[in-house]
Amino acid sequence: MKTALSFAFILITVLLFWAGMVQTKSENEKITQSVRQTSGSLNLSNDENRSNSAYGEDILTKKNLYPDKRRPSTLLLRQEMSTAKLLYRAKKTSGKKGVTPQEALDMHRRVLDGKLFLQHLTQMIESSANAQKMILGPFSNQSIALGNDALTRSLFSIAQKDSNGSEIIEISSRGKTPEAAKLLSQLIFRAHAQILEKESAQAHLLPVVTELAFSLQRKEKEIEELRRQIQQRQSAKPIATVEEISLRAERDQCEKELAEHVDVFSTLKEAREKGASSEDLAALAILSNKGNLADFSDTIKQLREFRNSPKAKNKAIREELDHQIAQAMQKLGTELTVVITSLKDGYSETLKSRNEVRARLVTIAKAASSKSKLNPRFQLLEKREQEVLILQNRYDFQMARWQDAKGLLVAVNGKKNGPD
């Protein structure tokens, strides 16, 4: 009897466990199906999967928001959203060797799907209270808190497709209302036009150019370090020529100026980390005698003294003084930016001069040494210099192609080839 009861208990336990597993599996399948249906409501483009933009990987590694490259399902409304379209095509080329319309569109697609474009677009939305309310506002109460950049990126998709026998880029903007979708489309057009105009050597838009620029910078640093090592060893040897004496003196002067610049930047960084204001920075000894900072600081000091004196009893006078102080503070901030920019430019110029002098000294040492071909540092230096030449050629080639591609793009729809 006991054996029968034990067997029955075991059988019931197994059946309950199996039933629980089936129920859990069924619930998991329902959840998975629901997420897929929700994700499909935005009709997201598969173009994201073939983009080489660094944005997707950056979000994954730095923010660790989602386990894969799909858009966050929590951002997607269950009801149908309004959509607006923005279309681009490329001008036909003359047939000469160069960028084809398809290649030009592919470059622009990569830029539109890049991190710099997303940052600029998000800043444009955030700078307008109305735009932020219309475009991002309806999603502010989602269960998962996301940055505005991730939210903005989930509201537009990019596709490169064939239309009536020619390639186009189609950007689909989505919003809670038709007005929101249309506004986002207009801002995408404006943001794209602005970043194309403002592109600089410090902020490349095309990912392949960015990678080449980074590789060039890294190789050039390696070359400078090798030259430094060679110079350090050569310093112990007697100076052979007047030219070498002159170059060494010039190099030492550059090193001294670079050290002074580094001290200034270090002091500025420390002051900023302590919360120093523009007025505090302008009063620092390392900056107070540069540009017109002293004049602006004195003007602000005098205005404040008068503002707090018994002579400024009238309300209208105090308001006018407050206005003048605010204007002077604004001018001080502008002048401070000019001064710091000038210091950075001076540092870059001095660094360039130092590197050129060092290169000439290494060339002299190489020519004077009969064993230079057997010296590992000279051999490695020569190899790195060849690598830089190859990278520079590739960089110049891609930059030329990108410049051509920038001139080929045309917005198909919208007033004056684009939205207002």
C-alpha positions as CSV (number, residue, x, y, z in Angstrom):
1,M,0.0,0.0,0.0
2,K,2.8,2.4,1.0
3,T,4.6,1.6,-2.3
4,A,1.5,2.4,-4.3
5,L,1.0,5.7,-2.5
6,S,4.7,6.6,-3.1
7,F,4.5,5.8,-6.8
8,A,1.3,7.9,-7.1
9,F,2.9,10.9,-5.3
10,I,6.0,10.7,-7.6
11,L,3.7,10.5,-10.7
12,I,1.6,13.5,-9.6
13,T,4.8,15.6,-8.9
14,V,6.2,14.8,-12.4
15,L,2.9,15.7,-14.1
16,L,2.7,19.0,-12.2
17,F,6.3,19.9,-13.2
18,W,5.7,19.1,-16.8
19,A,2.5,21.2,-16.8
20,G,4.4,24.1,-15.3
21,M,7.1,23.8,-18.0
22,V,4.5,23.8,-20.8
23,Q,2.7,26.8,-19.3
24,T,6.0,28.7,-19.0
25,K,7.0,27.9,-22.6
26,S,3.6,29.0,-23.8
27,E,3.9,32.3,-21.9
28,N,7.4,32.9,-23.3
29,E,6.1,32.2,-26.8
30,K,3.3,34.7,-26.3
31,I,5.7,37.4,-25.0
32,T,8.1,36.8,-27.9
33,Q,5.2,37.0,-30.4
34,S,3.9,40.2,-28.8
35,V,7.4,41.9,-28.9
36,R,7.8,40.9,-32.6
37,Q,4.3,42.3,-33.5
38,T,5.1,45.6,-31.6
39,S,8.5,45.9,-33.3
40,G,6.9,45.4,-36.7
41,S,4.4,48.2,-36.1
42,L,7.1,50.8,-37.1
43,N,8.1,48.8,-40.2
44,L,11.8,49.4,-39.4
45,S,14.3,49.3,-42.2
46,N,16.7,46.4,-42.6
47,D,19.2,48.9,-43.8
48,E,20.5,49.3,-40.2
49,N,22.0,45.8,-40.3
50,R,24.2,46.6,-43.2
51,S,25.3,50.0,-42.1
52,N,28.9,50.5,-41.1
53,S,28.0,53.4,-38.7
54,A,29.7,53.3,-35.3
55,Y,26.4,54.4,-33.6
56,G,24.9,51.0,-33.1
57,E,28.0,49.5,-31.5
58,D,28.6,52.6,-29.4
59,I,25.1,52.4,-27.9
60,L,25.5,48.7,-27.2
61,T,28.8,48.9,-25.5
62,K,28.6,52.2,-23.7
63,K,24.9,52.1,-22.6
64,N,24.3,48.3,-22.7
65,L,20.6,48.9,-23.4
66,Y,19.7,46.0,-25.6
67,P,21.1,42.5,-26.3
68,D,21.0,43.0,-30.1
69,K,20.8,45.7,-32.8
70,R,17.0,45.9,-32.9
71,R,15.2,49.1,-32.0
72,P,13.9,49.0,-28.4
73,S,10.4,47.6,-28.5
74,T,9.4,49.8,-25.5
75,L,9.6,52.9,-27.7
76,L,7.1,51.6,-30.2
77,L,3.5,52.5,-29.9
78,R,1.0,49.7,-30.2
79,Q,-1.2,51.8,-32.4
80,E,-0.2,52.9,-35.9
81,M,2.0,56.0,-36.0
82,S,2.1,58.8,-38.6
83,T,4.8,58.7,-41.2
84,A,6.5,61.4,-43.3
85,K,9.0,60.7,-46.2
86,L,12.1,62.5,-47.2
87,L,13.7,61.5,-50.6
88,Y,17.2,62.1,-51.9
89,R,18.7,61.2,-55.3
90,A,22.1,61.8,-56.9
91,K,22.8,63.9,-60.0
92,K,23.9,62.1,-63.1
93,T,27.6,62.2,-63.7
94,S,29.3,63.1,-67.0
95,G,30.6,59.5,-67.4
96,K,34.1,60.4,-66.4
97,K,35.9,58.2,-63.9
98,G,34.7,59.1,-60.4
99,V,31.9,58.5,-58.0
100,T,28.8,57.0,-59.4
101,P,25.3,58.1,-58.3
102,Q,24.8,54.8,-56.4
103,E,28.2,55.2,-54.6
104,A,27.3,58.8,-53.7
105,L,24.0,57.8,-52.2
106,D,25.6,55.0,-50.3
107,M,28.1,57.4,-48.7
108,H,25.3,59.8,-47.7
109,R,23.3,56.9,-46.3
110,R,26.2,56.0,-44.0
111,V,26.5,59.6,-42.9
112,L,22.8,59.8,-42.1
113,D,23.1,56.6,-40.1
114,G,26.2,57.9,-38.3
115,K,26.7,59.1,-34.7
116,L,27.6,62.7,-35.6
117,F,24.5,63.2,-37.6
118,L,22.4,61.7,-34.8
119,Q,24.0,64.0,-32.2
120,H,23.4,67.1,-34.3
121,L,19.8,66.1,-35.0
122,T,19.1,65.4,-31.3
123,Q,20.6,68.8,-30.3
124,M,18.3,70.5,-32.8
125,I,15.3,68.9,-31.3
126,E,16.4,69.7,-27.8
127,S,17.0,73.3,-28.6
128,S,13.3,73.9,-29.4
129,A,10.8,73.3,-26.7
130,N,8.0,72.8,-29.2
131,A,10.0,70.3,-31.3
132,Q,10.9,68.3,-28.2
133,K,7.3,68.3,-27.0
134,M,5.9,67.2,-30.3
135,I,8.6,64.6,-31.3
136,L,9.9,63.2,-28.1
137,G,7.2,64.2,-25.6
138,P,4.7,61.3,-26.3
139,F,7.4,58.8,-25.4
140,S,8.7,60.3,-22.2
141,N,6.6,58.0,-20.0
142,Q,8.0,54.7,-21.5
143,S,8.9,52.0,-19.0
144,I,12.6,52.0,-19.9
145,A,14.4,55.4,-19.5
146,L,16.5,56.1,-22.7
147,G,18.5,59.1,-23.8
148,N,17.1,61.4,-26.3
149,D,19.6,60.3,-28.9
150,A,18.4,56.7,-28.8
151,L,14.8,57.8,-28.8
152,T,15.3,60.0,-31.8
153,R,17.1,57.3,-33.7
154,S,14.2,54.9,-33.2
155,L,11.8,57.4,-34.9
156,F,13.4,57.4,-38.3
157,S,14.7,54.7,-40.7
158,I,16.9,55.0,-43.8
159,A,16.6,52.8,-46.9
160,Q,18.5,52.9,-50.2
161,K,16.3,51.6,-52.9
162,D,15.4,51.6,-56.6
163,S,12.7,54.0,-57.8
164,N,11.6,54.1,-61.4
165,G,15.0,52.8,-62.6
166,S,17.1,55.1,-60.4
167,E,18.6,54.8,-56.9
168,I,17.2,57.0,-54.1
169,I,17.5,57.3,-50.3
170,E,14.2,57.2,-48.5
171,I,14.1,58.5,-44.9
172,S,10.9,57.6,-43.1
173,S,10.1,59.8,-40.1
174,R,7.6,58.7,-37.6
175,G,5.7,60.6,-34.9
176,K,2.6,60.5,-32.7
177,T,0.9,62.9,-35.0
178,P,1.3,63.8,-38.7
179,E,2.6,67.2,-37.6
180,A,5.3,65.5,-35.5
181,A,6.4,63.2,-38.3
182,K,6.6,66.1,-40.7
183,L,8.5,68.3,-38.3
184,L,11.0,65.5,-37.7
185,S,11.4,65.1,-41.5
186,Q,12.1,68.8,-41.8
187,L,14.7,68.7,-39.0
188,I,16.5,65.8,-40.6
189,F,16.8,67.7,-43.8
190,R,18.1,70.8,-42.0
191,A,20.5,68.8,-39.8
192,H,21.9,67.0,-42.8
193,A,22.5,70.2,-44.7
194,Q,24.2,71.8,-41.7
195,I,26.6,69.0,-40.9
196,L,27.7,68.8,-44.6
197,E,28.5,72.5,-44.4
198,K,30.2,72.4,-41.1
199,E,32.3,69.2,-41.6
200,S,35.9,69.7,-40.6
201,A,39.2,67.7,-40.4
202,Q,38.5,67.3,-36.7
203,A,35.0,65.8,-37.2
204,H,34.7,63.7,-40.4
205,L,31.3,62.5,-41.3
206,L,32.0,59.5,-43.5
207,P,33.0,56.5,-41.3
208,V,35.7,55.2,-43.7
209,V,37.4,58.7,-43.7
210,T,37.2,58.8,-39.9
211,E,38.9,55.4,-39.7
212,L,41.7,56.5,-42.0
213,A,42.2,59.7,-40.2
214,F,42.5,57.8,-36.9
215,S,45.0,55.3,-38.4
216,L,47.1,58.2,-39.7
217,Q,47.1,60.0,-36.4
218,R,48.2,56.8,-34.6
219,K,51.0,56.0,-37.1
220,E,52.2,59.6,-36.9
221,K,52.4,59.4,-33.1
222,E,54.5,56.2,-33.5
223,I,56.8,58.0,-35.9
224,E,57.3,60.9,-33.5
225,E,58.0,58.5,-30.6
226,L,60.7,56.7,-32.7
227,R,62.2,60.0,-33.7
228,R,62.3,61.0,-30.0
229,Q,64.1,57.8,-29.1
230,I,66.6,58.3,-31.9
231,Q,67.2,61.9,-30.9
232,Q,67.6,60.9,-27.3
233,R,70.4,58.5,-28.3
234,Q,72.0,61.1,-30.7
235,S,72.1,63.8,-28.0
236,A,75.0,62.0,-26.3
237,K,77.1,62.2,-29.5
238,P,79.2,65.3,-30.5
239,I,77.5,67.8,-32.8
240,A,79.0,67.7,-36.2
241,T,77.7,70.7,-38.1
242,V,76.5,74.3,-37.5
243,E,73.1,73.3,-39.0
244,E,72.7,70.7,-36.3
245,I,73.6,73.2,-33.5
246,S,70.9,75.5,-34.9
247,L,68.3,72.8,-35.1
248,R,68.9,71.5,-31.6
249,A,68.5,75.1,-30.2
250,E,65.2,75.5,-32.1
251,R,64.0,72.1,-30.9
252,D,64.8,73.0,-27.3
253,Q,63.0,76.3,-27.6
254,C,59.9,74.5,-29.0
255,E,60.0,72.0,-26.1
256,K,60.1,74.8,-23.6
257,E,57.1,76.5,-25.2
258,L,55.2,73.3,-25.4
259,A,55.8,72.7,-21.6
260,E,54.4,76.2,-20.9
261,H,51.3,75.4,-22.9
262,V,50.8,72.2,-21.1
263,D,51.0,74.0,-17.7
264,V,48.3,76.5,-18.9
265,F,46.0,73.8,-20.1
266,S,46.5,71.8,-16.9
267,T,45.6,74.8,-14.7
268,L,42.5,75.5,-16.8
269,K,41.4,71.9,-16.5
270,E,41.9,71.9,-12.8
271,A,39.9,75.2,-12.4
272,R,37.0,73.9,-14.5
273,E,36.9,70.7,-12.5
274,K,36.4,72.9,-9.4
275,G,33.5,74.6,-11.0
276,A,35.2,77.9,-12.0
277,S,33.0,80.4,-14.0
278,S,34.1,82.3,-17.1
279,E,34.8,85.3,-14.8
280,D,37.0,83.1,-12.5
281,L,39.0,81.7,-15.5
282,A,39.5,85.2,-16.9
283,A,41.0,86.3,-13.6
284,L,43.6,83.5,-13.6
285,A,47.2,84.8,-13.8
286,I,47.9,82.6,-16.9
287,L,45.0,84.3,-18.8
288,S,44.4,87.7,-17.2
289,N,47.0,89.5,-19.4
290,K,45.8,87.9,-22.7
291,G,43.5,89.5,-25.2
292,N,41.0,91.9,-23.7
293,L,40.1,89.8,-20.7
294,A,41.5,92.4,-18.2
295,D,39.4,95.2,-19.7
296,F,36.2,93.2,-19.6
297,S,36.9,92.1,-16.0
298,D,37.4,95.7,-15.0
299,T,34.2,96.8,-16.7
300,I,32.2,94.1,-14.9
301,K,33.8,95.0,-11.6
302,Q,32.9,98.8,-12.0
303,L,29.4,98.1,-13.1
304,R,28.8,95.8,-10.1
305,E,30.2,98.4,-7.7
306,F,27.9,101.1,-9.1
307,R,25.0,98.6,-9.1
308,N,25.5,98.0,-5.3
309,S,26.1,101.7,-4.5
310,P,23.6,104.1,-3.0
311,K,23.5,106.0,-6.3
312,A,21.6,103.1,-8.0
313,K,18.4,103.5,-6.0
314,N,16.2,103.9,-9.0
315,K,14.7,100.6,-10.3
316,A,15.1,101.6,-13.9
317,I,18.8,102.4,-13.3
318,R,19.4,99.0,-11.6
319,E,17.6,97.2,-14.4
320,E,19.8,98.9,-17.0
321,L,22.9,98.1,-15.0
322,D,21.9,94.5,-14.8
323,H,21.5,94.5,-18.5
324,Q,24.9,96.0,-19.0
325,I,26.5,93.5,-16.6
326,A,24.9,90.6,-18.5
327,Q,26.2,92.0,-21.8
328,A,29.7,92.4,-20.4
329,M,29.6,88.9,-19.1
330,Q,28.6,87.6,-22.5
331,K,31.5,89.5,-24.2
332,L,33.9,88.2,-21.5
333,G,32.8,84.6,-22.3
334,T,33.3,85.2,-26.0
335,E,36.7,86.8,-25.5
336,L,37.7,83.9,-23.2
337,T,36.8,81.4,-25.9
338,V,39.0,83.4,-28.4
339,V,41.9,83.4,-26.0
340,I,41.8,79.7,-25.3
341,T,41.4,78.9,-29.0
342,S,44.4,81.0,-29.7
343,L,46.4,79.1,-27.1
344,K,45.4,75.8,-28.6
345,D,46.3,77.0,-32.1
346,G,49.7,78.2,-30.7
347,Y,50.3,74.8,-29.1
348,S,49.5,73.0,-32.4
349,E,51.8,75.3,-34.4
350,T,54.6,74.9,-31.9
351,L,54.1,71.1,-31.9
352,K,54.2,71.0,-35.7
353,S,57.5,73.1,-35.7
354,R,59.0,70.8,-33.1
355,N,58.2,67.7,-35.1
356,E,59.6,69.2,-38.3
357,V,62.8,70.1,-36.6
358,R,63.1,66.7,-35.0
359,A,62.5,65.0,-38.4
360,R,65.3,67.1,-39.9
361,L,67.7,66.1,-37.1
362,V,66.8,62.4,-37.6
363,T,67.5,62.8,-41.3
364,I,70.9,64.3,-40.5
365,A,71.7,61.5,-38.0
366,K,70.7,58.9,-40.5
367,A,72.9,60.3,-43.3
368,A,75.9,60.7,-40.9
369,S,75.6,57.1,-39.5
370,S,77.2,54.4,-41.6
371,K,75.3,51.8,-39.6
372,S,71.8,53.4,-40.0
373,K,70.6,50.6,-42.3
374,L,71.3,48.1,-39.6
375,N,69.8,50.1,-36.7
376,P,66.4,48.6,-35.7
377,R,64.9,52.0,-34.9
378,F,65.9,53.5,-38.2
379,Q,64.5,50.4,-40.0
380,L,61.2,50.6,-38.1
381,L,61.0,54.4,-38.7
382,E,61.4,53.9,-42.4
383,K,58.7,51.2,-42.4
384,R,56.3,53.5,-40.4
385,E,57.0,56.4,-42.8
386,Q,56.1,54.2,-45.8
387,E,52.8,53.1,-44.0
388,V,51.9,56.8,-43.4
389,L,52.4,57.6,-47.1
390,I,50.1,54.7,-48.1
391,L,47.5,55.8,-45.5
392,Q,47.7,59.4,-46.6
393,N,47.1,58.4,-50.3
394,R,44.1,56.3,-49.2
395,Y,42.8,59.2,-47.1
396,D,43.2,61.7,-49.9
397,F,41.5,59.4,-52.3
398,Q,38.5,58.8,-50.1
399,M,38.2,62.5,-49.2
400,A,38.2,63.4,-52.9
401,R,35.4,60.9,-53.5
402,W,33.4,62.2,-50.6
403,Q,33.8,65.8,-51.7
404,D,32.4,64.7,-55.1
405,A,29.5,62.8,-53.5
406,K,28.6,65.8,-51.4
407,G,28.0,67.8,-54.6
408,L,25.9,65.2,-56.2
409,L,23.1,64.9,-53.6
410,V,19.7,66.4,-54.4
411,A,16.6,66.4,-52.2
412,V,13.7,65.2,-54.4
413,N,10.7,66.4,-52.5
414,G,10.1,69.6,-50.6
415,K,10.3,73.3,-51.5
416,K,13.6,74.3,-53.0
417,N,14.8,70.7,-53.1
418,G,13.9,70.1,-49.5
419,P,11.6,71.0,-46.6
420,D,11.4,74.5,-45.2
